[in-house]
Amino acid sequence: MQTPRQPLLIVAASALSFAVMAFAAKLASRSIPGDELAFLRFVLMLVPFALSRRLRRRALRVERWDLLAYRGVFGGTAVVLYFLAIEHVPIGIATLLNYSSPVWAVMFAAAFLGERAPARLLAPGLLALAGMVLVTGVVGQTGSLRIGLWEAVGLLSSVLSGAAVTAIRAARRTEGSWAIYGSFSLCGLVVAAPYALSHFRWPHGSGWLLVVAVGVTSVAAQLLMTYAYRWVTNLQAGVLAQLTVVVSMALGAIFLGERLSPLQLAGAALAISGILGVVALRPPPRAAVE
């Protein structure tokens, strides 16, 4: 009999896997463009379907192809942008920006799913946005507002992730987890292909090891998360997901010398606090199918 604590450990393992994936992607991006890394990641994410006929059948049990397409296109584009951000900015900042998606998901859910956005979400949402302003270093010495290109790319990845999460919330009312995983993998591959293949270059030596590490940790993280989400609440998953941000920052600081300024650290603390507040206060989703 599975104890209630085990699903939380599985979600924590998923979050750590995502952090290791980001770290491996940062190392690989020294010789492989971010969009090509995203393409290769999606290729490897489809491996479970190539190996298992049962999983292919489960992935094809679909009622709403439109929702799966939204999830796949939005999520796939978000991953491509996230990997491009990882290539050009510290992994901690890129990951923090990408993981601010719950803030945007609330807005999309209110606009497209008719879910009520309580007024109590305004304060943590603004807190998260203020933290992101600080962590990206967009306040200049004159007090003017500015943002770098790749920080903007990372922020856009978060907005699209929020749209993808909204599509998942809608799709989970009728679709199984493997159908959602499969649509994400396939649509992501299609989205990434035109950019990656236009300048594709084969990895060499350790580059292949890093690409495999990105793919394996990504598949592991997705499968662990898919499995554990049958038992954990949105709050539990949202809190544990922030482990990815913290561990990514730690890996960047320890192994890559990516030091954040005191202002950026304060911004990261504000952003994570605001994101957790949004996750904690948002309305619960409707029941999902297995």
N, C-alpha and C positions, 0 to 999 in steps of 0.2 A: 504494500500500500504506500503510495507516494505521500510524503509528508508535505505540509504547506510550505516549508522552507525551501524545498528543492527547486520549485519554479523560479524563485527569486535568485537563487544561485545560478540558474541557467541564464536568466536575463543578464546578470552581472557578467557571466562568461561571454555572452554575446557582445556586451558593451566593450569589454576588454579586447575581444577579437576585432571589433571595428577600430579601436585605437591602434592596434598593431597593424591593421590594414592601412590606416592613414600614414603611419610611420614608414611602412614598407613602400608605399606610394611616393612619399617624399624622397626616399633614397633612390628609387627607380627613376624619378623625374629628372635626375641629374643627367640622364642619357636618353630617356624616353619621354616624349611629350605627354602631357596630362590627358589629352583626348584619346591618344592611342592606348594609354593605360586603362582608361575607362572601357574602351572597346574590348581589350583583352580580358578585362574583369568579367564583362557580360558573356564572353565566349565561355569562360570557365564556369560561370554560374549556370550555364545550360547543360553542363556535364551530367548532373544527376538525372536529367530526362533522357539523355543518350544511353544511360546505363540501366534504367528501370522503365519497363513498359507500364507497370502499375502506376508510377508517378505521371507518365504521359497521359494515361487515361484520366487520372484525377484532375490534371491540369486542363483537360478538355471538357470537363463538366461545367459548362458556363450558361448562365441565363442572361447576363447583361454584358455583352461584348463592349458596349460603349464605355461603361465604367472602367473596365479593365484597360481599354485603350487610353483613357485619361490617366489612370494610375501609371501605366507604362511610359507614356510619352512625357508626362510631367516629371515622374521619378527618374527616368533615364536621362533627360536633359539636366536635371538637378545634379546627378552624379557626374556627368561630363564637366559641368561648371565647377563642381566641388574639387574634382581632380585637377582642373586648370588652376584653381585658387591654391591648392596644395603645392603645385609646382612653383608658384611665384611668391607666396607669403608664408610665414611660419605656420607649421601644422596646427599649433594650438589656436591661432586666430582663425584659420580657415575652418577648423572643426567647430569652434564656438559659433561662428557665423552660420554654418550649415545647421547646427543643432538648435538654432533659435526658431526652427520651423513651427513649434507649437503656437507661437504668437500669431503667425500668419494663418495657421490652420483654423484658429478660432474665427478669424475674419472670413475666410472662405466658407466655413461651415455655416456661418450666419447668412452669408449672401446666397449660397447655392443649395444648402440642405434645409434651410429654414430653422436651424438650431438657434435657440435664444442665446445671445451673448450678454450675460449679466453685467451690470454696471461695475460690479466688484472686480471684474477682470481688467478694467482700465488702468488701475494703479500698477499692478505687476507688469502689465504690458508696456506701459511707459517706462517703468524701471528697467526692463530688459532692453528697450530701445536706447535708453540713455547709456546703459552699460556698453552696448555695441558701439555707440559713438566714441566712447572713451577707449575701448580696446583696439579699435582700428586706427587710433591716433588722428582722427579727422578734425580736431580742434587745433588750429594753428596758433602761433604766438600772438597774433592780432585778435584772436577770438573768432576768426572767420571759419566757416564750415567748409571742409574739403574732404574728399575721399579718393583714394587711389583706385586705379582701374581694376586691379585684381581683388581688392577688398570689395569693390562693387560687384564683381563677378561672384565672390563668395556669398555676398548678401542676396544676390539674385538666386543663387542655388538654394538658399533657405526659403525664399518666397515660393519657388517651384516645388520644393519639398513639402511646404505647407499645403499646396494645391494637391500634391500626390497623396498626402495623408487624408485630406478631405475625400478624395476619390476612394481611398481604402475604406474609410468610415461608411461611405455609401455602399461600396461593393460587398463589404462583410455582412450586409443584411441578406444577401442572396448567394454569394460566391464563397467557395472554399479557399483555404489558405494557399494550396498548391496552384490553383488557377491564378491567384493574385501574384504569387512568386514567379510563375511562368510568364505572365504578361509583362511583368517588370523586366525580367531578363531578356525576353525577346524584343520588346519595344526599345529597351535601352540599347541593345545591339544595333538595331536599325537606326536609331537616332545618332549613335556615335560613329557609325560606319563612314558616312560621307566625309567627315572631318579627319578621322584617323587614317583612312585608306588613301586620302589625297597626298599624304606625306609619310606613309608607313615605312618604317625601317625596322628590320629584325633586331631584337635584342641580342647581345653577345655576352658570353661568360656569365658573370654574376647578375647581369641584367635579367636573364631568364629565371634565376632563382628568386629575384625580387618580384618578378611578374607572377610567378607561381605562388609566392607568399601572399601577394595581394589577392589572387584568386581564391586560394584555399581559405584564408581568414575571412574573406567576404562571404563565401559559401557557408562556412561554419557559423558566422555571425547571423546570417539570414535564417538558416535552418534552426538554430537555437532559439532565435527570437520568435519564429513562426510557431515552434513547438510550445514554448513557454507562455505565449499570449493566450492560450486556452485557459490559463489559471490566474494570471496576474491582472491587477486592475491598471487602468490608465495612469493613476498616480504612481503606483509602484514602478511601472515601466518607465515613466517619465523621469522619476528621480534617479533610477539606476542608469538610465541612458546618459545622464550627465557625467558618469564615470568616464565615458569616451572622451569628453572634453578635457577633464582633469588629467587623465593618463596621457593624452596626446600632448598637452602642454608640458607635462613632466618629461616625456620622452624627448621632445624637442629641446628642452632646456639641458637635459643631462647628456644627450648623445650628439646634438647638433649645435649646441651653444646658442640656442634661440632664447635669449633673455628678454623678458618683458619688463617694461618700465613700471615703477610703482603706480603710475596713472592707469596703465593698461591692466595691471593686476587688480586694481580697484574696479575698473570697468568690467573685467571678467567676473568678479564676485557679484557685482550688481546685475549683470546680464543673467548669470546662472540663477541668482535669487529670483529675478523677475520671471524667468522661464518656468522655474519650479512653482512659483505662485500661480501662473496661468494654468499649468498642468493640474495643480491641486484644486483650483476653483472652477474649472470648466465643467459643464454638465456631462454626466456619464453617457457613453454611446448606447445605441440599441443593441440587443443581443446579436451575436455573430454566429454563423454556421461554422462547423468544423471543416 
